[in-house]
Amino acid sequence: MPRKSLPTRLAALAALLLTTGALSAPAASANSADAAPGDAYVLTVNTDPATTDHDNRRVDVTGTVTKADGTPAPHIPVTVEEVVRFTTWNPWGDPIDPTYYEPRELGRPVSDADGRFTIPDVAIDHVGTSSLLNVQQGVQITAFYDEDGDLNTPQDGYFADTTVTADARPSSVAYTVNRKRLKAGDVLIVQGRVTLPEGVGPGDTEVFLQTYWEGQYRVKTTTRADGTFMLLARIRDYDDTFTLRTAPRDLYVSGASRSLPVTNTSLPRA
């Protein structure tokens, strides 16, 4: 599963500082009115196009750095990242961060004489082996500049971001269960097949089985090359929620979720 700790601290730090007002928020246009009192610079970042899909995953990232009076700021190194975001699974309703992040540095371009920077032909995608369970389809592009290079002194940091929509194609999951009524000690067997869009191999898709409301999943597996799978879970006397979820390995294929028609007869009767 993706972890909230980042290879760099920029994404989490930027979110915190924007909340507290210590960082400059993204600007819609580069002019002096966009600079907050005391700011030395204004940062912007954009992508073209703003939406990607399975067959069109690449964008050009562009941005500007201007001084507080709106004039271009040349020779400014800007750290640009792609941040794939995930929804925090939280059944308890605690006031925790609803999003966790998986960033990837795209480059550190330097602004030109007009204050502009560009990273062309960027692939908006998930890189790595972490699970895509709970992935959000809005991928964040962030730009950050810190005057002294010390993230522990955020007063001289400047941040901007934009969101690229990653349109995902749907998938589905079919299943059978060995029994619909079980008691503590019985083994629930779920067999099925994951179907992904044409041209995408269903093998190695993650499949998760939830049996209790507090845990997102009890057991997990990956599909065979043909998309088939089997999951086994020994029923406990408190298991009360039976849900099947899938997480394809491709950012541009959405997972599927099915509630199972299973009853635990060991649960106390209302």
PyMOL commands that set and color helices and strands:
alter all, ss='L'
color gray80, all
select helices_A, chain A and resi 10-20+32-34+154-156
alter helices_A, ss='H'
color red, helices_A
select strands_A, chain A and resi 41-48+51-52+58-67+79-87+99-107+116-123+138-146+157-166+172-177+181-182+187-195+206-210+219-222+228-234+243-247+257-259+263-264
alter strands_A, ss='S'
color yellow, strands_A
deselect
rebuild
show_as cartoon
